[in-house]
Amino acid sequence: MSEHLLLGPLLESYFRGRLTKQRNATPATVASYRDALRMLILFAAARLRKKPAALALEELDRDLVLAFLDELEEKRNNSVTTRNTRLAAIRSFFHHVAAADPASFGVAQRVLTIPIKRTHIEVTYHLTKVEVDTLIAVPDPKTPRGRRDRAFLLFLARTGARVSEAIGVTPAVSALASPPRRSTHGPQRNADDRERGQVDSSGGRPQAWQAKPCSLRRSRARAHWC
């Protein structure tokens, strides 16, 4: 077996070089791609009756990857979205293989021809103003936890922040001076600095939100004000 087909060095250069240094991937992305490739390697080792360290790159061919994706859906009951997420990690690794080891280009090219499976796009639903007010009214304002939950729901509804953005808000990125501001970071780490009114946990509407709220999307918990 030729040395260029060894799997270990390519995996090492992929995670330490391509993902972390070249692409500056977030820890969450690195962890997700690591889990996907770990599952693929364990699947290949069991299927080929080899130890993971004994696997060669050429053994991770298109047919084996397709069998792995089928197992995700049929035996693990993963959704198509999860299946596509695992495939995205595998495709990213084989893009690296094609660039780092030209002798393995054929193996990589065949894997890269595996298409992303189409998913059913659900209709985006919205919460009405009455529904939003009902949710906000659930926490008990007489208890510390209730006031906390009420303030958090108000923050989500009236700023349009994603949950991932909201939990990252700290005093360091919030300013209560006039006008109040807060900075959030979205999934692509792009800064979002907005002027908003101060959230009042007692339920009073700040002057900055005199506009009528049209809807609140259930799918992403983002408010739209018109």
C-alpha positions as CSV (number, residue, x, y, z in Angstrom):
1,M,0.0,0.0,0.0
2,S,1.5,3.4,-1.0
3,E,2.1,5.9,1.8
4,H,0.0,8.6,0.2
5,L,-3.2,6.6,0.8
6,L,-2.7,6.5,4.6
7,L,-5.7,8.0,6.3
8,G,-4.1,9.3,9.5
9,P,-1.9,12.1,8.1
10,L,-4.7,13.4,5.9
11,L,-7.1,13.6,8.8
12,E,-4.4,15.3,10.9
13,S,-3.6,17.9,8.3
14,Y,-7.3,18.5,7.7
15,F,-8.2,19.3,11.3
16,R,-5.0,21.1,12.2
17,G,-4.4,22.8,9.0
18,R,-7.5,23.3,6.8
19,L,-10.2,23.7,9.4
20,T,-8.5,25.6,12.2
21,K,-5.8,27.6,10.3
22,Q,-7.1,28.1,6.8
23,R,-10.8,28.3,7.3
24,N,-10.8,29.6,11.0
25,A,-13.7,27.3,11.8
26,T,-15.5,27.7,15.0
27,P,-15.1,25.1,17.8
28,A,-18.7,24.0,17.1
29,T,-17.9,23.4,13.4
30,V,-14.8,21.5,14.3
31,A,-16.6,19.3,16.8
32,S,-19.5,18.6,14.3
33,Y,-17.1,17.6,11.5
34,R,-15.0,15.5,13.9
35,D,-18.0,13.6,15.0
36,A,-19.2,13.0,11.4
37,L,-15.8,11.6,10.4
38,R,-15.4,9.6,13.6
39,M,-18.7,7.9,12.9
40,L,-17.7,7.2,9.3
41,I,-14.4,5.7,10.4
42,L,-16.1,3.5,13.0
43,F,-18.7,2.4,10.4
44,A,-15.9,1.5,7.9
45,A,-13.9,-0.4,10.5
46,A,-16.9,-2.5,11.5
47,R,-17.9,-3.1,7.9
48,L,-14.4,-4.0,6.7
49,R,-13.5,-5.8,10.0
50,K,-10.4,-3.7,10.5
51,K,-9.1,-1.6,13.3
52,P,-9.6,2.2,12.6
53,A,-5.9,2.8,12.5
54,A,-5.5,0.1,9.8
55,L,-7.9,1.8,7.4
56,A,-6.7,3.2,4.1
57,L,-8.1,6.2,2.3
58,E,-9.0,4.2,-0.8
59,E,-11.3,2.0,1.4
60,L,-13.5,5.0,2.1
61,D,-14.9,4.9,-1.4
62,R,-18.2,6.2,-2.7
63,D,-20.1,2.9,-2.1
64,L,-19.0,2.8,1.6
65,V,-20.0,6.5,2.2
66,L,-23.4,5.9,0.6
67,A,-23.9,2.8,2.8
68,F,-22.9,5.0,5.8
69,L,-25.5,7.6,4.9
70,D,-28.2,5.0,4.4
71,E,-27.4,3.6,7.9
72,L,-27.9,7.1,9.4
73,E,-31.4,7.3,8.0
74,E,-32.5,3.7,8.3
75,K,-30.9,2.4,11.5
76,R,-30.2,5.6,13.4
77,N,-33.4,7.3,12.3
78,N,-31.6,10.5,11.5
79,S,-33.4,13.1,9.5
80,V,-32.4,14.1,6.0
81,T,-31.1,17.3,7.4
82,T,-28.7,15.4,9.7
83,R,-27.7,13.2,6.9
84,N,-26.8,16.2,4.8
85,T,-24.9,17.7,7.6
86,R,-22.8,14.6,7.9
87,L,-22.3,14.5,4.2
88,A,-21.1,18.1,4.2
89,A,-18.4,17.2,6.7
90,I,-17.3,14.3,4.6
91,R,-17.3,16.3,1.4
92,S,-15.2,19.0,3.1
93,F,-12.6,16.4,4.1
94,F,-12.4,15.0,0.6
95,H,-12.0,18.4,-0.9
96,H,-8.9,18.6,1.3
97,V,-7.8,15.2,0.2
98,A,-8.1,16.2,-3.5
99,A,-5.9,19.3,-2.9
100,A,-3.4,17.7,-0.4
101,D,-2.8,14.4,-2.2
102,P,-3.2,14.5,-6.0
103,A,-2.6,10.8,-6.2
104,S,-5.9,10.3,-4.3
105,F,-7.9,12.7,-6.5
106,G,-9.9,9.9,-8.1
107,V,-11.1,8.6,-4.7
108,A,-12.0,12.1,-3.6
109,Q,-13.7,12.9,-6.9
110,R,-16.0,9.9,-6.7
111,V,-17.1,10.7,-3.1
112,L,-17.7,14.4,-4.1
113,T,-20.2,13.3,-6.7
114,I,-22.6,12.2,-3.9
115,P,-25.4,14.7,-4.0
116,I,-27.1,16.5,-1.1
117,K,-30.5,14.9,-0.6
118,R,-33.4,17.3,-1.1
119,T,-35.5,18.0,2.0
120,H,-39.1,19.0,2.4
121,I,-39.3,22.7,3.0
122,E,-41.9,23.4,5.7
123,V,-44.1,26.4,5.5
124,T,-42.9,29.1,7.9
125,Y,-45.5,29.9,10.5
126,H,-45.8,33.0,12.6
127,L,-47.1,33.9,16.0
128,T,-49.7,36.6,16.1
129,K,-49.5,39.5,18.6
130,V,-52.0,37.7,20.8
131,E,-50.0,34.5,20.8
132,V,-46.8,36.5,21.7
133,D,-48.5,38.3,24.5
134,T,-49.8,35.0,25.8
135,L,-46.3,33.5,25.9
136,I,-44.9,36.6,27.7
137,A,-47.7,36.4,30.3
138,V,-46.9,32.9,31.3
139,P,-43.9,33.6,33.6
140,D,-44.8,34.7,37.1
141,P,-43.5,38.3,37.6
142,K,-43.7,37.8,41.4
143,T,-40.7,35.4,41.4
144,P,-37.1,36.1,40.4
145,R,-37.2,33.3,37.9
146,G,-40.5,34.5,36.4
147,R,-39.1,38.1,36.0
148,R,-36.0,36.6,34.4
149,D,-38.0,34.5,31.9
150,R,-40.4,37.4,31.2
151,A,-37.5,39.7,30.4
152,F,-35.9,37.1,28.2
153,L,-39.1,36.6,26.2
154,L,-39.6,40.3,25.8
155,F,-36.0,40.6,24.6
156,L,-36.5,37.9,21.9
157,A,-39.8,39.3,20.8
158,R,-38.9,43.0,20.6
159,T,-35.4,42.8,19.3
160,G,-35.8,39.9,16.8
161,A,-32.6,38.3,18.2
162,R,-32.0,34.6,17.6
163,V,-31.8,32.4,20.8
164,S,-28.1,31.8,20.1
165,E,-27.6,35.6,19.9
166,A,-29.6,36.3,23.0
167,I,-27.8,33.9,25.3
168,G,-24.5,35.5,24.2
169,V,-25.6,39.0,25.3
170,T,-23.5,40.2,28.3
171,P,-23.2,43.5,30.2
172,A,-20.0,44.1,28.1
173,V,-22.1,44.3,24.9
174,S,-25.0,46.2,26.3
175,A,-25.4,49.9,26.9
176,L,-28.3,51.3,28.8
177,A,-27.5,54.9,28.1
178,S,-29.7,56.9,25.7
179,P,-30.3,55.4,23.2
180,P,-30.0,51.9,24.6
181,R,-27.9,49.5,22.4
182,R,-26.8,45.9,22.4
183,S,-24.4,44.0,20.2
184,T,-25.0,40.4,19.2
185,H,-23.1,37.9,17.1
186,G,-25.0,35.8,14.6
187,P,-24.2,32.2,13.4
188,Q,-21.5,33.5,11.0
189,R,-20.0,35.6,13.8
190,N,-21.0,38.8,12.1
191,A,-21.6,41.6,14.6
192,D,-25.1,43.0,14.8
193,D,-25.2,46.4,16.6
194,R,-28.7,47.7,17.0
195,E,-30.4,50.5,18.7
196,R,-33.4,49.2,20.8
197,G,-35.5,50.4,23.6
198,Q,-34.8,49.1,27.1
199,V,-36.7,45.9,27.9
200,D,-39.1,46.3,30.8
201,S,-39.8,43.1,32.6
202,S,-42.9,44.5,34.1
203,G,-44.5,44.5,30.6
204,G,-44.5,48.2,29.8
205,R,-43.7,49.0,26.2
206,P,-40.7,51.3,25.7
207,Q,-41.0,54.3,23.5
208,A,-38.6,52.8,20.9
209,W,-41.3,50.1,20.2
210,Q,-44.3,52.2,19.3
211,A,-44.4,50.4,15.9
212,K,-46.9,47.6,15.7
213,P,-45.5,44.1,15.8
214,C,-46.6,42.2,12.7
215,S,-45.5,38.7,13.5
216,L,-43.1,36.5,15.3
217,R,-41.7,33.5,13.3
218,R,-42.0,30.2,15.1
219,S,-39.1,28.7,13.2
220,R,-36.5,31.2,14.1
221,A,-38.1,33.3,16.9
222,R,-37.5,36.6,15.0
223,A,-39.9,39.5,15.2
224,H,-40.8,41.8,12.4
225,W,-42.0,45.3,13.1
226,C,-43.9,47.4,10.6
